[in-house]
Amino acid sequence: MRAVIQRAKNASVTVEGQITREIDSGLVVLLGVTHEDTEEDAKYLANKIINLRIFEDEQEKMNLSLKDVAGKILSISQFTLYGDTRKGRRPNFMAAAKPDKANELYEAFNTLVVQEGIEVETGAFGEMMDVQLNNVGPVTLILDSKER
């Protein structure tokens, strides 16, 4: 599984012209699933993301985690994280998991985060979405469960 995480002052997702979900402070997580991924990958990323010390403390050092700051997550399924652009000009998405498996692991990730006491808002799986955020820092990180 791959995740692009962005520290956000606020963020929202819009589907068909309507804001469907929003958070005030926390992380936007764009989550991609590939064929070999399992629930272990979801567990690894959920634990890593909520415990990463990427929020500033009183001395403006990144020493606090999402748990420490009582932040929220806006979780967006993002199959394009497995786009292959090495050949031609159109990305190939063959490495992205099929929708059934991708949705199952996306939901597993969200459930694992909620079980740790973090509020999660989600996009609409498989739908065209507009995602807006105010990236603080900016802080943006890429995580891959296969690169432990």
Buried (B, 14 or more C-beta within 10 A) or exposed (E): BBBBBBBBEBBBBBBEEEEBBBBEBBBBBBBBBBEEBEEEBBBBBBEBBBEBEBBBEEEEEBEBBBBEBEBBBBBBBBBEBBBEEEEEEEBEEEBBBEBEBBBBBBBBBBEBBEEBEBEBBBBBBEEEBEBBBEEBEEBEBEBBBEEE
